[in-house]
Amino acid sequence: MSTGILLAIIIPLVAVVIVVAAGLYVVTRRRRLRERFGPEYERTVEERGGRLAAERDMREREKRYDSLDIKPLKGETRERYSREWSSVQGEFVDRPEDAVQDADLLVTSLMHERGYPTEGFDQRVKDLSVEHGRTLEHYRSAHEINELSVRHEATTEQLRGAMVHYRALFDELLSDGGQARHARA
């Protein structure tokens, strides 16, 4: 065969291999992000108006998360937080609005203790989304109800729901949420 014929066969073949490899890379990356972020993946796609923008945002969240010093809790610290949560739950009977606000503060304190920055709700959500995407909707719901509570507009049933929502994230943060960060490092 002549060089021209070989090039005519090899060049398109290489181009096909490159296109297939690029496609596999995109599919694999998308699957990994979906698995890691859970329901937060679709929510971000909707908020960002498309998969490319959403996936870029999620990769930026991962990069920021990797720069944080997220650490597991020591046993005595975990026990202290468990006692504090029990106290907040007990407070709910007599002062449900105060209990929900205290639950919010306790979750924020626990986040801080673990190494998450706590500078604002939106940033906390983004930081949590990397490892806690499956419980993030609980946190959003609890936060919304807490805001109603501050204005004395939440019903007792909503306040009870907020406690359940806060508890979901609290338990995950307290137990390290299945994080394998230090195992990866």
Backbone as CSV, one residue per row, in Angstrom:
resi,resn,N_x,N_y,N_z,CA_x,CA_y,CA_z,C_x,C_y,C_z
1,MET,0.835,-1.175,0.000,0.000,0.000,0.000,0.875,1.231,0.000
2,SER,0.323,2.239,-0.616,1.074,3.484,-0.678,0.869,4.279,0.612
3,THR,1.746,5.206,0.825,1.676,6.057,2.008,0.372,6.832,2.029
4,GLY,-0.066,7.306,0.893,-1.317,8.063,0.806,-2.511,7.244,1.255
5,ILE,-2.570,5.980,0.861,-3.683,5.111,1.247,-3.618,4.813,2.743
6,LEU,-2.421,4.558,3.253,-2.265,4.317,4.695,-2.712,5.529,5.513
7,LEU,-2.307,6.713,5.080,-2.725,7.932,5.782,-4.231,8.107,5.687
8,ALA,-4.808,7.794,4.547,-6.258,7.920,4.368,-7.010,6.968,5.289
9,ILE,-6.405,5.871,5.672,-7.041,4.914,6.593,-6.734,5.282,8.048
10,ILE,-5.482,5.607,8.323,-5.042,5.846,9.702,-5.619,7.136,10.275
11,ILE,-5.617,8.220,9.520,-6.074,9.511,10.041,-7.539,9.442,10.470
12,PRO,-8.461,8.949,9.641,-9.851,8.850,10.121,-10.000,7.890,11.309
13,LEU,-9.215,6.820,11.309,-9.272,5.861,12.406,-8.827,6.520,13.715
14,VAL,-7.773,7.279,13.674,-7.284,7.999,14.862,-8.329,9.017,15.306
15,ALA,-8.938,9.707,14.348,-9.966,10.695,14.681,-11.148,10.023,15.380
16,VAL,-11.564,8.869,14.909,-12.669,8.135,15.538,-12.284,7.714,16.955
17,VAL,-11.082,7.219,17.127,-10.617,6.807,18.456,-10.611,8.004,19.411
18,ILE,-10.160,9.145,18.937,-10.129,10.353,19.772,-11.543,10.773,20.160
19,VAL,-12.458,10.759,19.210,-13.844,11.141,19.491,-14.476,10.167,20.492
20,VAL,-14.254,8.882,20.313,-14.805,7.883,21.239,-14.197,8.065,22.631
21,ALA,-12.900,8.270,22.706,-12.240,8.476,24.008,-12.784,9.727,24.699
22,ALA,-12.955,10.804,23.953,-13.500,12.040,24.529,-14.927,11.815,25.024
23,GLY,-15.718,11.101,24.248,-17.086,10.790,24.664,-17.129,9.964,25.931
24,LEU,-16.275,8.967,26.015,-16.205,8.130,27.219,-15.770,8.946,28.428
25,TYR,-14.833,9.855,28.225,-14.367,10.711,29.314,-15.521,11.563,29.848
26,VAL,-16.287,12.171,28.939,-17.402,13.027,29.341,-18.454,12.211,30.082
27,VAL,-18.789,11.042,29.554,-19.793,10.186,30.185,-19.326,9.728,31.567
28,THR,-18.089,9.344,31.679,-17.540,8.888,32.956,-17.508,10.021,33.971
29,ARG,-17.081,11.195,33.544,-17.036,12.362,34.441,-18.439,12.723,34.908
30,ARG,-19.396,12.722,33.992,-20.785,13.045,34.333,-21.333,12.030,35.341
31,ARG,-21.067,10.750,35.120,-21.548,9.710,36.034,-20.930,9.894,37.417
32,ARG,-19.641,10.200,37.471,-18.965,10.407,38.755,-19.566,11.592,39.505
33,LEU,-19.827,12.682,38.789,-20.427,13.851,39.431,-21.841,13.543,39.925
34,ARG,-22.611,12.824,39.124,-23.973,12.440,39.538,-23.925,11.601,40.804
35,GLU,-23.006,10.649,40.861,-22.897,9.779,42.033,-22.435,10.569,43.250
36,ARG,-21.502,11.467,43.059,-20.961,12.201,44.199,-21.941,13.236,44.736
37,PHE,-22.615,13.952,43.840,-23.482,15.045,44.258,-24.930,14.619,44.479
38,GLY,-25.295,13.446,44.009,-26.662,12.960,44.213,-27.683,13.915,43.613
39,PRO,-28.772,14.172,44.341,-29.831,15.046,43.830,-29.346,16.470,43.535
40,GLU,-28.259,16.851,44.149,-27.704,18.187,43.926,-27.238,18.353,42.477
41,TYR,-26.895,17.259,41.814,-26.463,17.323,40.419,-27.567,17.927,39.554
42,GLU,-28.753,17.338,39.599,-29.865,17.826,38.765,-30.290,19.223,39.169
43,ARG,-30.268,19.506,40.447,-30.634,20.844,40.920,-29.670,21.887,40.351
44,THR,-28.380,21.574,40.347,-27.380,22.496,39.824,-27.517,22.657,38.317
45,VAL,-27.823,21.576,37.616,-28.050,21.662,36.168,-29.189,22.629,35.889
46,GLU,-30.257,22.506,36.660,-31.413,23.382,36.475,-31.064,24.836,36.806
47,GLU,-30.367,25.042,37.921,-29.993,26.401,38.329,-29.042,27.058,37.332
48,ARG,-28.093,26.294,36.808,-27.072,26.833,35.904,-27.528,26.875,34.451
49,GLY,-28.653,26.232,34.160,-29.179,26.283,32.816,-28.527,25.333,31.825
50,GLY,-27.820,24.345,32.301,-27.217,23.364,31.406,-26.177,22.528,32.111
51,ARG,-25.880,21.394,31.510,-24.940,20.447,32.111,-23.506,20.967,32.147
52,LEU,-23.073,21.602,31.075,-21.675,22.061,31.044,-21.399,23.075,32.147
53,ALA,-22.280,24.065,32.272,-22.089,25.083,33.316,-22.204,24.456,34.700
54,ALA,-23.160,23.552,34.868,-23.346,22.899,36.167,-22.134,22.047,36.532
55,GLU,-21.629,21.296,35.573,-20.483,20.434,35.857,-19.230,21.253,36.139
56,ARG,-19.093,22.383,35.470,-17.975,23.279,35.771,-18.092,23.784,37.207
57,ASP,-19.308,24.174,37.592,-19.553,24.649,38.949,-19.243,23.558,39.970
58,MET,-19.671,22.328,39.695,-19.425,21.240,40.635,-17.943,20.904,40.742
59,ARG,-17.226,20.996,39.643,-15.771,20.763,39.713,-15.100,21.867,40.530
60,GLU,-15.593,23.102,40.417,-15.053,24.190,41.241,-15.354,23.946,42.713
61,ARG,-16.544,23.449,43.003,-16.889,23.109,44.387,-15.940,22.028,44.918
62,GLU,-15.674,21.024,44.085,-14.748,19.959,44.502,-13.358,20.519,44.775
63,LYS,-12.914,21.415,43.916,-11.585,22.002,44.095,-11.523,22.796,45.401
64,ARG,-12.552,23.586,45.684,-12.588,24.347,46.939,-12.636,23.382,48.119
65,TYR,-13.467,22.360,48.008,-13.596,21.382,49.084,-12.257,20.712,49.374
66,ASP,-11.541,20.353,48.319,-10.247,19.694,48.502,-9.232,20.594,49.204
67,SER,-9.436,21.908,49.122,-8.514,22.834,49.790,-8.872,23.036,51.269
68,LEU,-10.057,22.568,51.672,-10.488,22.718,53.060,-9.861,21.632,53.921
69,ASP,-9.763,21.906,55.195,-9.228,20.929,56.145,-10.393,20.286,56.898
70,ILE,-11.171,19.453,56.187,-12.301,18.762,56.787,-11.759,17.581,57.579
71,LYS,-12.180,17.511,58.822,-11.618,16.469,59.684,-12.729,15.755,60.453
72,PRO,-12.488,14.507,60.806,-13.468,13.780,61.630,-13.430,14.320,63.058
73,LEU,-14.492,14.040,63.776,-14.561,14.483,65.168,-13.934,13.452,66.090
74,LYS,-13.357,13.930,67.164,-12.874,13.039,68.213,-14.090,12.529,68.990
75,GLY,-13.938,11.400,69.625,-15.036,10.771,70.357,-15.704,11.678,71.367
76,GLU,-14.896,12.375,72.181,-15.484,13.237,73.210,-16.220,14.426,72.602
77,THR,-15.734,14.928,71.466,-16.412,16.032,70.779,-17.739,15.545,70.210
78,ARG,-17.723,14.364,69.637,-18.953,13.776,69.093,-19.984,13.594,70.210
79,GLU,-19.544,13.121,71.351,-20.458,12.928,72.482,-21.022,14.259,72.979
80,ARG,-20.182,15.285,73.013,-20.641,16.616,73.440,-21.724,17.124,72.502
81,TYR,-21.507,16.978,71.193,-22.517,17.426,70.232,-23.804,16.608,70.364
82,SER,-23.692,15.338,70.629,-24.886,14.505,70.831,-25.692,14.997,72.030
83,ARG,-24.984,15.339,73.105,-25.670,15.865,74.296,-26.334,17.201,73.976
84,GLU,-25.620,18.053,73.238,-26.196,19.356,72.885,-27.439,19.181,72.014
85,TRP,-27.399,18.205,71.090,-28.585,17.975,70.261,-29.753,17.504,71.128
86,SER,-29.497,16.627,72.073,-30.554,16.149,72.976,-31.164,17.319,73.739
87,SER,-30.328,18.236,74.151,-30.811,19.418,74.857,-31.698,20.278,73.958
88,VAL,-31.278,20.467,72.725,-32.068,21.259,71.769,-33.409,20.563,71.512
89,GLN,-33.385,19.256,71.347,-34.636,18.521,71.140,-35.564,18.669,72.337
90,GLY,-35.019,18.606,73.531,-35.827,18.769,74.742,-36.438,20.154,74.830
91,GLU,-35.738,21.128,74.329,-36.211,22.513,74.336,-37.442,22.678,73.439
92,PHE,-37.592,21.802,72.441,-38.659,21.948,71.455,-40.046,21.939,72.100
93,VAL,-40.236,21.146,73.134,-41.555,21.008,73.767,-42.071,22.357,74.262
94,ASP,-41.233,23.112,74.940,-41.674,24.377,75.526,-41.414,25.587,74.637
95,ARG,-40.377,25.525,73.818,-39.999,26.687,72.999,-39.576,26.226,71.596
96,PRO,-40.539,25.835,70.769,-40.196,25.257,69.465,-39.428,26.213,68.540
97,GLU,-39.787,27.477,68.525,-39.055,28.423,67.657,-37.604,28.551,68.091
98,ASP,-37.399,28.675,69.401,-36.027,28.770,69.918,-35.249,27.493,69.619
99,ALA,-35.914,26.352,69.731,-35.239,25.077,69.475,-34.777,24.986,68.023
100,VAL,-35.611,25.430,67.089,-35.226,25.381,65.676,-34.043,26.317,65.425
101,GLN,-34.089,27.493,66.018,-32.968,28.429,65.850,-31.698,27.875,66.490
102,ASP,-31.848,27.233,67.623,-30.686,26.616,68.274,-30.162,25.427,67.464
103,ALA,-31.069,24.687,66.833,-30.644,23.576,65.974,-29.820,24.106,64.806
104,ASP,-30.247,25.224,64.236,-29.490,25.836,63.140,-28.089,26.233,63.615
105,LEU,-28.031,26.862,64.773,-26.732,27.269,65.317,-25.850,26.052,65.629
106,LEU,-26.466,24.989,66.134,-25.697,23.791,66.478,-25.143,23.116,65.216
107,VAL,-25.946,23.040,64.163,-25.469,22.459,62.907,-24.327,23.305,62.347
108,THR,-24.478,24.623,62.400,-23.422,25.514,61.909,-22.151,25.346,62.740
109,SER,-22.309,25.220,64.047,-21.155,25.007,64.929,-20.467,23.677,64.615
110,LEU,-21.257,22.646,64.382,-20.702,21.336,64.041,-19.945,21.402,62.712
111,MET,-20.514,22.109,61.757,-19.815,22.291,60.478,-18.459,22.955,60.709
112,HIS,-18.465,24.011,61.500,-17.228,24.742,61.788,-16.210,23.822,62.470
113,GLU,-16.688,23.054,63.436,-15.811,22.126,64.162,-15.176,21.103,63.212
114,ARG,-15.921,20.686,62.193,-15.411,19.719,61.219,-14.439,20.352,60.234
115,GLY,-14.462,21.700,60.133,-13.537,22.378,59.234,-14.192,23.087,58.064
116,TYR,-15.521,23.070,58.018,-16.225,23.782,56.949,-16.256,25.274,57.265
117,PRO,-16.004,26.115,56.261,-16.208,27.546,56.471,-17.707,27.802,56.667
118,THR,-18.045,28.790,57.461,-19.460,29.040,57.751,-19.848,30.487,57.453
119,GLU,-19.228,31.074,56.414,-19.424,32.497,56.156,-20.790,32.893,55.623
120,GLY,-21.553,32.019,55.063,-22.882,32.365,54.566,-23.611,31.110,54.129
121,PHE,-24.927,31.155,54.169,-25.715,29.961,53.876,-25.425,29.409,52.481
122,ASP,-25.421,30.256,51.462,-25.196,29.763,50.093,-23.846,29.071,49.952
123,GLN,-22.813,29.637,50.564,-21.494,29.003,50.488,-21.459,27.717,51.296
124,ARG,-22.137,27.703,52.444,-22.196,26.464,53.233,-22.844,25.351,52.419
125,VAL,-23.916,25.695,51.700,-24.598,24.696,50.869,-23.653,24.171,49.795
126,LYS,-22.925,25.054,49.148,-21.992,24.617,48.106,-20.905,23.722,48.679
127,ASP,-20.367,24.103,49.823,-19.313,23.298,50.433,-19.839,21.935,50.876
128,LEU,-21.028,21.912,51.450,-21.615,20.654,51.894,-21.991,19.753,50.724
129,SER,-22.314,20.363,49.588,-22.818,19.586,48.450,-21.829,18.537,47.956
130,VAL,-20.556,18.756,48.172,-19.545,17.836,47.649,-19.636,16.466,48.326
131,GLU,-19.834,16.434,49.621,-19.893,15.157,50.341,-21.261,14.844,50.940
132,HIS,-22.163,15.817,50.933,-23.456,15.629,51.605,-24.629,15.999,50.699
133,GLY,-24.486,15.768,49.419,-25.518,16.140,48.457,-26.859,15.471,48.707
134,ARG,-26.841,14.294,49.311,-28.092,13.580,49.535,-28.887,14.123,50.720
135,THR,-28.257,14.835,51.624,-28.988,15.412,52.762,-29.119,16.927,52.645
136,LEU,-28.642,17.468,51.565,-28.644,18.926,51.411,-30.051,19.510,51.336
137,GLU,-30.974,18.797,50.722,-32.343,19.314,50.631,-32.956,19.431,52.022
138,HIS,-32.565,18.542,52.928,-33.017,18.665,54.323,-32.535,19.991,54.905
139,TYR,-31.283,20.312,54.651,-30.706,21.542,55.198,-31.404,22.766,54.619
140,ARG,-31.646,22.757,53.329,-32.354,23.888,52.703,-33.745,24.067,53.304
141,SER,-34.467,22.967,53.439,-35.826,23.041,53.993,-35.802,23.554,55.424
142,ALA,-34.901,23.034,56.226,-34.791,23.476,57.614,-34.459,24.959,57.681
143,HIS,-33.560,25.395,56.821,-33.163,26.807,56.811,-34.346,27.712,56.446
144,GLU,-35.125,27.305,55.462,-36.308,28.092,55.080,-37.288,28.206,56.237
145,ILE,-37.525,27.092,56.917,-38.445,27.113,58.055,-37.871,27.953,59.191
146,ASN,-36.562,27.879,59.387,-35.931,28.697,60.422,-36.144,30.179,60.130
147,GLU,-36.040,30.556,58.863,-36.277,31.963,58.505,-37.722,32.361,58.797
148,LEU,-38.675,31.463,58.529,-40.067,31.731,58.895,-40.200,31.862,60.409
149,SER,-39.498,31.003,61.123,-39.553,30.994,62.579,-39.055,32.310,63.168
150,VAL,-37.996,32.840,62.600,-37.453,34.113,63.097,-38.508,35.219,62.983
151,ARG,-39.363,35.127,61.951,-40.432,36.121,61.752,-41.736,35.685,62.439
152,HIS,-41.682,34.585,63.195,-42.845,34.025,63.898,-43.961,33.661,62.930
153,GLU,-43.590,33.122,61.767,-44.567,32.752,60.739,-44.634,31.246,60.509
154,ALA,-43.888,30.465,61.253,-43.860,29.017,61.059,-44.875,28.344,61.972
155,THR,-45.538,27.330,61.444,-46.460,26.546,62.263,-45.655,25.543,63.097
156,THR,-46.314,25.009,64.100,-45.650,24.004,64.938,-45.244,22.797,64.104
157,GLU,-46.097,22.416,63.161,-45.764,21.271,62.310,-44.550,21.571,61.428
158,GLN,-44.454,22.789,60.915,-43.272,23.180,60.132,-42.031,23.156,61.011
159,LEU,-42.157,23.643,62.237,-41.020,23.646,63.156,-40.576,22.222,63.472
160,ARG,-41.546,21.337,63.650,-41.216,19.922,63.895,-40.464,19.358,62.673
161,GLY,-40.941,19.700,61.490,-40.272,19.268,60.260,-38.852,19.804,60.172
162,ALA,-38.662,21.055,60.584,-37.324,21.650,60.557,-36.369,20.871,61.449
163,MET,-36.853,20.462,62.613,-36.001,19.679,63.520,-35.597,18.359,62.872
164,VAL,-36.543,17.724,62.190,-36.239,16.463,61.505,-35.209,16.714,60.405
165,HIS,-35.390,17.796,59.657,-34.456,18.123,58.575,-33.061,18.431,59.114
166,TYR,-33.001,19.247,60.157,-31.691,19.551,60.751,-31.034,18.275,61.256
167,ARG,-31.836,17.394,61.830,-31.292,16.153,62.400,-30.624,15.290,61.324
168,ALA,-31.201,15.281,60.117,-30.633,14.457,59.038,-29.201,14.895,58.721
169,LEU,-28.997,16.198,58.565,-27.642,16.686,58.278,-26.757,16.561,59.516
170,PHE,-27.300,16.886,60.675,-26.539,16.793,61.922,-25.969,15.388,62.102
171,ASP,-26.827,14.373,61.936,-26.371,12.986,62.112,-25.275,12.637,61.114
172,GLU,-25.429,13.091,59.880,-24.422,12.781,58.871,-23.096,13.468,59.181
173,LEU,-23.153,14.727,59.596,-21.926,15.440,59.956,-21.285,14.835,61.202
174,LEU,-22.110,14.442,62.136,-21.603,13.872,63.381,-20.890,12.539,63.133
175,SER,-21.417,11.760,62.208,-20.824,10.458,61.926,-19.794,10.524,60.807
176,ASP,-19.433,11.719,60.395,-18.484,11.978,59.314,-19.091,11.720,57.950
177,GLY,-20.375,11.380,57.877,-21.071,11.270,56.605,-20.473,10.277,55.633
178,GLY,-19.782,9.285,56.125,-19.205,8.296,55.228,-18.041,8.841,54.413
179,GLN,-17.470,9.939,54.865,-16.389,10.556,54.090,-15.172,9.666,54.061
180,ALA,-14.604,9.576,52.886,-13.397,8.794,52.702,-12.216,9.717,52.398
181,ARG,-12.354,10.973,52.778,-11.343,11.974,52.425,-9.958,11.585,52.904
182,HIS,-9.858,11.225,54.183,-8.530,10.921,54.713,-8.011,9.585,54.165
183,ALA,-8.935,8.716,53.802,-8.510,7.457,53.185,-7.937,7.717,51.802
184,ARG,-8.449,8.745,51.120,-7.953,9.088,49.789,-6.619,9.793,49.875
185,ALA,-6.434,10.580,50.940,-5.223,11.409,51.047,-3.986,10.587,51.318
